[in-house]
Amino acid sequence: MASTIIIRNSNDEQDSLAWGLQTDIYQCIVDETRALFKSNELSHVEDVFKQYDEVGEWISLNEIDTIGFNLFYKYCNQAMENFPNTESGKQCMQEYIPAIQAQFAEVLRLMREDERYQEELQAA
């Protein structure tokens, strides 16, 4: 079973951008990323995770503003870097960690292609 992060959805298929992930990898990304949002960013958490919380199969960043998009990117990047030290990472067979991190990295690469991505917001 796979789950999806929709980065950009469009009527023009060539302009749409999404990444399907194996469910357990997707769950790691979702759980670890959500946990990094700060209490003053809760409105962005609700925006980003609304579809996931209601349906459970995807996250859609299509309607997310620039700030929320970049917060998700920032925390997804941190989740990828911290993954081996998390509870999920410690329970994972060590030889699978590079593959899981590669999936995280691919989501991030695709997000950098979106016009909402702003490198200067990653340092904030």
C-alpha positions as a printed Julia matrix, in Angstrom:
124×3 Matrix{Float64}:
  0.0    0.0     0.0
  1.26   3.48   -0.84
  0.42   6.97    0.34
  1.05  10.29   -1.37
  2.36  13.74   -0.71
  0.79  16.06   -3.26
  3.11  19.0    -3.72
  1.24  20.69   -6.53
 -1.97  19.61   -8.24
 -3.02  21.04  -11.56
 -5.47  20.42  -14.38
 -2.35  20.23  -16.54
 -0.78  16.85  -15.71
  2.65  18.16  -16.69
  2.38  20.81  -13.97
  1.22  18.4   -11.25
  3.76  17.12   -8.77
  3.26  14.3    -6.26
  5.29  11.52   -4.7
  3.94   8.14   -3.69
  5.6    6.44   -0.75
  5.39   3.06    0.88
  2.98   3.44    3.8
  5.47   2.79    6.59
  7.96   5.31    5.14
  5.13   7.79    4.65
  4.05   7.29    8.26
  7.6    8.01    9.46
  7.73  11.23    7.43
  4.31  12.36    8.61
  4.78  11.56   12.29
  8.31  12.9    12.62
  7.56  16.07   10.61
  4.36  16.89   12.49
  6.13  16.5    15.85
  8.59  19.26   14.93
  5.99  22.0    14.43
  6.02  24.51   17.29
  2.95  25.52   19.29
  2.78  28.94   17.58
  2.59  27.16   14.2
 -0.56  25.14   14.9
 -2.58  26.87   12.17
 -0.04  25.6     9.63
 -0.22  22.1    11.12
 -3.99  22.12   10.61
 -3.6   23.35    7.02
 -0.89  20.87    6.05
 -2.3   17.78    7.76
 -6.04  18.36    7.19
 -6.45  15.76    4.41
 -4.22  13.3     6.23
 -6.23  13.64    9.45
 -9.56  13.31    7.62
 -8.7   10.62    5.08
 -5.31   9.28    6.12
 -3.9    8.51    2.69
 -2.33  11.77    1.54
 -1.03  15.17    2.44
 -1.84  17.9    -0.03
  0.39  20.95   -0.08
 -1.51  22.32   -3.07
 -3.44  24.96   -1.13
 -0.75  25.67    1.48
  0.68  29.19    1.59
  4.39  29.92    1.25
  5.03  30.01    5.01
  3.28  26.67    5.67
  4.97  25.08    2.65
  8.41  26.12    3.84
  7.72  25.07    7.42
  6.72  21.63    6.16
  9.89  21.49    4.06
 12.08  22.6     6.97
 10.61  20.09    9.39
 10.56  17.27    6.84
 14.27  17.94    6.26
 14.93  17.86   10.01
 12.9   14.66   10.32
 15.02  13.06    7.58
 18.27  14.05    9.28
 17.06  12.92   12.71
 15.35   9.74   11.53
 18.06   7.26   12.64
 17.8    8.64   16.21
 13.99   8.55   16.44
 11.95   5.75   17.93
 10.91   4.71   14.4
 14.52   4.8    13.22
 15.75   2.74   16.16
 13.1    0.09   15.47
 14.03   0.0    11.79
 16.61  -2.42   10.44
 19.74  -0.29   10.05
 20.3   -1.34    6.44
 16.93   0.21    5.5
 17.69   3.66    6.88
 19.56   4.94    3.76
 16.6    3.93    1.57
 14.12   5.66    3.88
 16.29   8.78    3.93
 16.46   8.64    0.13
 12.65   8.75    0.03
 12.67  11.77    2.35
 15.32  13.39    0.12
 13.25  12.85   -3.02
 10.2   14.54   -1.46
 12.43  17.47   -0.5
 13.95  17.68   -3.98
 10.51  17.86   -5.54
  9.45  20.52   -3.05
 12.47  22.67   -3.99
 11.12  22.73   -7.55
  7.9   24.41   -6.37
  7.69  28.19   -6.7
  6.72  28.49   -3.02
 10.05  27.09   -1.86
 12.25  29.84   -0.43
 15.71  28.88    0.74
 15.99  31.93    2.99
 13.0   30.69    5.02
 14.82  27.44    5.84
 17.29  29.2     8.12
 14.58  30.9    10.17
